[in-house]
Amino acid sequence: MLTFMRLLLALVILPLLAGCGSSPDATTDAHGPVGTPAASGAKDAPEGLLTAFHAMTRRLAASRPALTPDQEAARQLVEYHRGALALAAVEAHQGRDTTLLRRAARFAQDEQQQLPLAEALAVRLAPAAPSSALRQRLQATVSQLVKTEEATRVEAAGRQAQAPNLGMMQSHQDDGTGDVDADFAAVMLLQQRAALEAAQAIAELGSAPELKTAAAGMEPRAQALIRELQAWQGQHRSRF
């Protein structure tokens, strides 16, 4: 049953990732790159959760001084969608919990519907009146996410140093705890909380109506996933 579920989810999620950023318009605009196909996903088997998390936080933290706050906000929405898809792909490839596997597949399908809309918005969004408050809110969210991501890597490095003989398989699968399902729930929670904070800031402080609409639509999806992941963690406390 698990093998069938994994095959089904791989057929659902990995093709979605292969299409991330495949359009030329999705990867660059007049103000600089929005993202790259390589950063959005891969046609090969995905790398580990912490690797995907690290890549997303670095793309979010990349400086884009030429962008207005609204344009930067649109770019961040794209990166949150791409990051969520990358994390879901790792769960589909390595996870074992059928509840999380089904949830990851449903979420990935929904994210893939939203991603091209966010990419198109990031490309066509016209400059608007600058909002220093929006830029500051977005930067604060990303800064906290980067600090959290760095802390997870330091913790993982400590685990590897204490148990150097975990074997090539776990080392290849990334430097998490070894429980991919628990790691997925924890990392996706961090990612979705940051995405929710960004969406709330954009809905409150953004200038472009279509950007505010996109952010407002992102909020209930993130809130629903956060609730489900928290419920799953509550049912599996011994794994944390």
C-alpha positions in Angstrom: 0.0 0.0 0.0 2.8 2.4 0.9 4.7 1.7 -2.2 1.6 2.4 -4.3 1.0 5.6 -2.4 4.5 6.8 -2.9 4.4 6.0 -6.7 1.1 7.8 -7.0 2.4 10.9 -5.2 5.6 10.9 -7.2 3.5 10.9 -10.3 1.5 13.9 -8.9 4.2 16.0 -7.3 7.4 15.6 -9.3 5.8 16.6 -12.7 4.5 19.7 -10.9 8.0 20.6 -9.8 9.4 20.0 -13.2 7.2 22.7 -14.5 8.2 25.3 -11.9 9.8 28.3 -13.5 9.8 26.7 -16.9 8.3 29.8 -18.6 10.8 32.5 -19.6 8.4 35.1 -18.2 8.4 33.3 -14.9 12.2 33.5 -14.4 13.0 37.1 -15.3 11.5 40.5 -15.7 12.6 44.0 -16.3 13.7 44.4 -12.7 15.8 41.2 -12.4 15.3 37.5 -11.9 12.3 36.3 -10.1 13.7 32.8 -9.7 15.3 30.0 -11.7 14.1 26.6 -12.8 16.9 24.9 -11.0 15.9 26.7 -7.7 12.3 25.9 -8.1 12.5 22.1 -8.2 14.2 19.4 -10.2 13.4 16.6 -12.6 15.7 14.3 -10.6 14.9 13.0 -7.2 14.7 15.9 -4.7 17.4 16.6 -2.2 16.7 16.6 1.6 14.3 18.8 3.5 17.0 21.0 5.0 18.6 21.5 1.7 15.3 22.6 0.1 14.6 24.8 3.1 18.1 26.4 3.0 17.7 27.1 -0.8 14.3 28.8 -0.3 15.5 31.0 2.6 18.5 32.1 0.6 16.4 33.0 -2.4 14.0 35.0 -0.1 16.9 36.8 1.5 18.6 37.8 -1.8 18.7 41.5 -2.1 16.7 43.1 -5.0 17.2 46.9 -4.4 15.7 47.7 -7.9 12.3 46.3 -6.9 9.6 48.3 -5.3 8.0 46.8 -2.2 5.1 45.5 -4.2 7.4 43.9 -6.7 9.5 42.4 -3.9 6.3 41.1 -2.3 5.2 39.4 -5.5 8.6 37.8 -5.9 8.4 36.5 -2.3 5.0 34.9 -3.0 6.6 33.0 -5.9 9.4 31.8 -3.7 7.1 30.6 -0.9 5.1 28.6 -3.5 8.2 27.1 -5.0 9.7 26.3 -1.6 6.5 24.6 -0.4 6.5 22.5 -3.6 10.1 21.5 -3.0 9.4 20.4 0.6 6.3 18.4 -0.6 8.4 16.7 -3.2 10.9 15.5 -0.5 8.0 14.1 1.6 6.6 12.3 -1.5 10.0 10.8 -2.3 11.1 9.8 1.2 8.1 10.0 3.6 6.2 7.0 5.0 3.2 8.4 6.8 0.2 8.0 4.6 -1.7 10.9 6.1 1.2 13.3 5.4 1.7 11.8 2.0 -1.9 12.4 1.0 -1.8 15.9 2.5 1.4 16.7 0.7 -0.1 15.6 -2.6 -3.3 17.7 -2.2 -1.3 20.7 -1.1 1.2 20.4 -4.0 -1.7 20.3 -6.5 -3.1 23.5 -5.0 0.3 25.2 -4.9 0.9 24.4 -8.5 -2.3 26.1 -9.5 -1.3 29.2 -7.6 2.4 29.3 -8.7 1.9 30.4 -12.4 -0.5 33.1 -11.2 2.1 34.4 -8.8 4.8 34.2 -11.4 2.8 36.1 -13.9 1.9 38.7 -11.3 5.6 39.1 -10.4 6.5 39.8 -14.0 3.7 42.3 -14.9 3.3 44.2 -11.7 3.9 47.9 -12.4 5.8 50.1 -10.0 3.7 51.6 -7.3 4.2 54.1 -4.5 6.9 52.8 -2.2 5.8 51.4 1.1 8.6 51.3 3.6 6.3 49.6 6.2 5.6 46.7 3.8 9.3 46.3 3.0 10.2 46.3 6.7 7.6 43.7 7.5 8.7 41.4 4.7 12.4 41.8 5.7 11.6 41.0 9.3 9.8 37.8 8.4 12.6 36.7 6.1 15.3 37.6 8.7 13.6 35.5 11.3 13.1 32.6 8.9 16.8 32.7 8.0 17.8 32.6 11.6 15.5 29.7 12.2 16.9 27.8 9.2 20.5 28.5 10.3 19.6 27.1 13.7 18.2 23.9 12.2 21.4 23.4 10.3 23.6 23.9 13.4 21.5 21.4 15.3 21.7 18.9 12.4 25.4 19.3 12.2 25.6 18.5 15.9 23.6 15.4 15.4 26.0 14.3 12.7 29.0 15.0 14.8 27.6 12.9 17.7 26.6 10.0 15.5 29.1 9.8 12.6 28.2 6.2 11.7 24.6 6.8 10.7 25.4 5.5 7.3 25.4 6.8 3.7 21.7 6.4 3.3 20.7 8.9 6.0 23.5 11.2 5.1 22.3 11.2 1.5 18.7 11.9 2.5 19.9 15.1 4.3 21.0 15.9 7.8 17.6 15.8 9.5 16.6 13.7 12.5 16.2 10.5 10.4 12.4 10.7 10.7 11.5 12.3 7.4 7.8 12.6 8.2 8.4 14.4 11.5 11.1 16.6 9.8 8.6 17.5 7.0 5.9 18.5 9.4 8.3 20.7 11.4 10.0 22.3 8.5 6.8 22.9 6.5 5.3 24.5 9.6 8.1 27.0 9.7 7.8 27.6 6.0 4.0 28.1 6.1 4.1 30.4 9.2 6.5 32.6 7.4 4.4 32.5 4.2 1.3 33.4 6.3 3.1 36.4 7.9 4.2 37.6 4.5 0.7 37.2 3.1 -0.8 39.1 6.0 1.7 41.9 5.6 1.0 42.2 1.9 -2.8 42.1 2.3 -2.5 44.9 4.9 0.2 47.1 3.4 0.5 46.3 -0.3 -0.6 48.8 -2.9 -1.6 46.8 -6.0 -5.1 45.4 -5.7 -4.3 42.1 -7.5 -1.3 41.6 -5.2 -3.4 42.1 -2.1 -6.0 39.7 -3.5 -3.3 37.0 -4.2 -2.0 37.4 -0.6 -5.4 37.3 0.9 -6.1 34.1 -1.0 -2.9 32.6 0.3 -3.8 33.1 4.0 -6.6 30.5 4.4 -4.6 27.9 2.6 -1.6 28.4 4.8 -3.8 28.5 7.9 -5.5 25.2 7.0 -2.1 23.5 6.4 -0.7 24.8 9.7 -3.7 23.5 11.6 -3.4 20.0 9.9 0.4 19.8 10.6 -0.1 20.9 14.2 -2.8 18.3 14.6 -0.5 15.6 13.1 2.3 16.6 15.5 -0.1 16.4 18.4 -0.9 12.8 17.4 2.7 11.9 17.1 4.3 13.7 20.1 6.7 10.8 20.7 8.4 11.5 17.4 9.5 15.1 18.5 
